[in-house]
Amino acid sequence: MLQLLCLLVGVGKVGLNTARAQQVTVASDGSAQFRTIQAALNSLPAEATKPRTVSIKNGTYREKISIDGKSKIILKGQSEKGVILTLALAREAWRCDPAANNDDWGVATMNLRNAPDITLENLTVVNSYGFEAADNATIACPTEPGGTKTISKTSHQMALRTFPGTVRLVARHCTFRALGGDTVSPWDTENGQYYFKDCTMEGGVDFYCPRGWAYAENCRFECHSTSAAIWHDGSGNKDAKTVLKNCTFVGDDGFKLGRFHREAQFYLLNCRFPKNMADSDIYYAESGPGARLWGRRVYYANCHRTGGDYAWHRDNLATAAGAPKASAITAEWTFGGRWNPLTGKVKEVLTDVVQDSIAEKMLVYQRAVGGWPKAVNDEKVNYDHKLSAAQRAATLADKQRKDATIDNKATTREIEYLAQAFQRTSNPAYRQAAENGVRYLLKMQYRNGGFPQYYPDSSNYRHQITYNDDAMVRALHLLREVAQQHGAYASLDFGLVAPAKAAVALGIGCILRTQYRQKGILTAWCAQHDEKTLLPAKARAFELASLSGMETVGILRFLMEVEQPSADIQQAINAAVAWLEKVKISGYDVRDVPDTKYPRGFDRVMLPEAGATIWARFYDLDTNQPIYVGRDGEKHAKLADIEVERRTGYAYLGTWPAKLLAKEYPAWQKRVSAPAPK
């Protein structure tokens, strides 16, 4: 079907008088309407029919600038070198604040979100953290397992950070400075369109790192890293690209030109490089298959280096599919005709969007919070069933319902499917939905690393840390895949990688702290743990606080996948395995025996069988004796002692640890005891 991809700017009545709406003035010495830039921005209404100008007099403005939900604003300085916006903030330090919730909003000197048609002129925007820091610093960090974090003076330091919804950004005669990485981070993979002209950008690794479409003309890049100066993420659309035309590069000795972690497309035209740059072409930054969807796309035309060109500087523009001659590569061509920043003209562009029927249903069921329900009105969500127009409308109207969960594979299955669907179809709606699902997982995680069964619904036992049915383990496994950019997750927002990695570390810390000590000896885990005390907790009437022979297996498998397990992780694994060996029930099996007198036509019984081994789902916390609990909430010593509805409708006995103990644990022991590769 045809889908409109162009973002339309809203039009409404302006709340201020016409003169004030068109221009407000700022001076740090108090000689204008406002002393701070943010106060001037706050005075502007959200909607406008014409651009509004914030005129800024020369001076140093030590403040954080945020434009959220406002459009058509021009920030115009008196002179590029005279108007200085400065802030000292490392991204890693910002994320140590629990209030930041592992989110980048507010991380930069200038932050833009849902702010189309913003123009920056004659400004110097600085994140001075690296310039001011004497050395690396260790700070208190409640979001880290150890409670502290060491911040490098060359860590991520953003001068400009834009978020989705900030399309059609213009920067003319601006300087963006930082010592660390990601100085200029305009990030909207699906719709971002960014135009830089006559600007200077300075920083460490990936200090110019646009996502989506970007055009930089007559710009100067100054690199303080030997890893890479420029970076691009074009994974949201095959046409996305970054173009650098008539640009110059300088940097520390041996600096590399650029790199990419995911799908990218680079055009460098008439660029000039210094003698001291490294002989290193723009490269894929991680081991693995690299750009799997559209291949390597790095193109040069008339680029030269002082002292002689490297081999990879040679012209290869003719190999770029659909690209014109270098002279015809303009900003309008870069943006696919959707926008001409020189004239301000915006076109509505229609494009074919490939749809996946199951993915489309998942979009309908996704809740506003980002997660998915497992059932609606007691009816299980089934994406194989046809969704009528009435059901679709009713489900969409119910987006605010607080029934999102990670129980019974809900949310994790949708994220996985949608990420794969994006790889198959390149439909940006699927990628965005998957990313919002990942953000939901990050949002629901407790500060201690645990995951509740539901979020934001905290009624009944839904707020407890939930290992039951591998709910928390599945969430952590998916986040680890995101952090490591495995498979389809490599196509998701690269900004999710760091918070996903941090979430996995927190989750492992929680797992280690919730392992139950029985008279000082480490044993196993309960299906649920209290989110505050971390002690075993009761859920439903037949799910008492007890050690679990089933959930412990899922936790162990997750821990055994850690590539370089710490001593604490190894101790946890060995102790839990020893406990599983201790509590196994030898010489018995559990079977479903046909019996017509029962409602389901069979009974479930425990029978002697030579050589067989089974485990109980639940064990007493103090005695390690198997317990069987029916809807009366009372402990029983035998499976036959509970009502037939429960013993045939719930897994109280099983062989869950058998494969782990026989094959997986010995293989893990061999791996961790093997000498590290040289």
Beta strands, then each sheet from edge to edge (+ up, - down):
strand 1: 2-4
strand 2: 23-26
strand 3: 52-56
strand 4: 59-61
strand 5: 65-68
strand 6: 73-77
strand 7: 83-87
strand 8: 110-113
strand 9: 118-127
strand 10: 137-140
strand 11: 148-151
strand 12: 160-162
strand 13: 169-177
strand 14: 184-186
strand 15: 193-197
strand 16: 200-203
strand 17: 213-217
strand 18: 220-223
strand 19: 230-231
strand 20: 242-245
strand 21: 248-251
strand 22: 258-260
strand 23: 266-269
strand 24: 272-273
strand 25: 283-284
strand 26: 298-301
strand 27: 304-305
strand 28: 339-340
strand 29: 345-346
strand 30: 350-352
strand 31: 375-376
strand 32: 379-380
strand 33: 465-466
strand 34: 517-518
strand 35: 521-522
strand 36: 528-529
strand 37: 547-548
strand 38: 585-594
strand 39: 602-616
strand 40: 618-619
strand 41: 628-629
strand 42: 635-636
strand 43: 653-654
sheet 1: 1+ 30-
sheet 2: 2+ 3+ 6+ 9+ 7+ 4+
sheet 3: 2+ 3+ 6+ 9+ 13+ 15+ 17+ 20+ 23+ 26+
sheet 4: 2+ 3+ 6+ 9+ 13+ 16+ 18+ 21+
sheet 5: 5+ 8+ 12+ 14+
sheet 6: 10+ 11-
sheet 7: 19+ 22+ 25+
sheet 8: 24+ 27+
sheet 9: 28+ 29-
sheet 10: 31+ 32-
sheet 11: 33+ 36-
sheet 12: 34+ 35-
sheet 13: 37+ 40-
sheet 14: 38+ 39- 43+
sheet 15: 41+ 42-
end
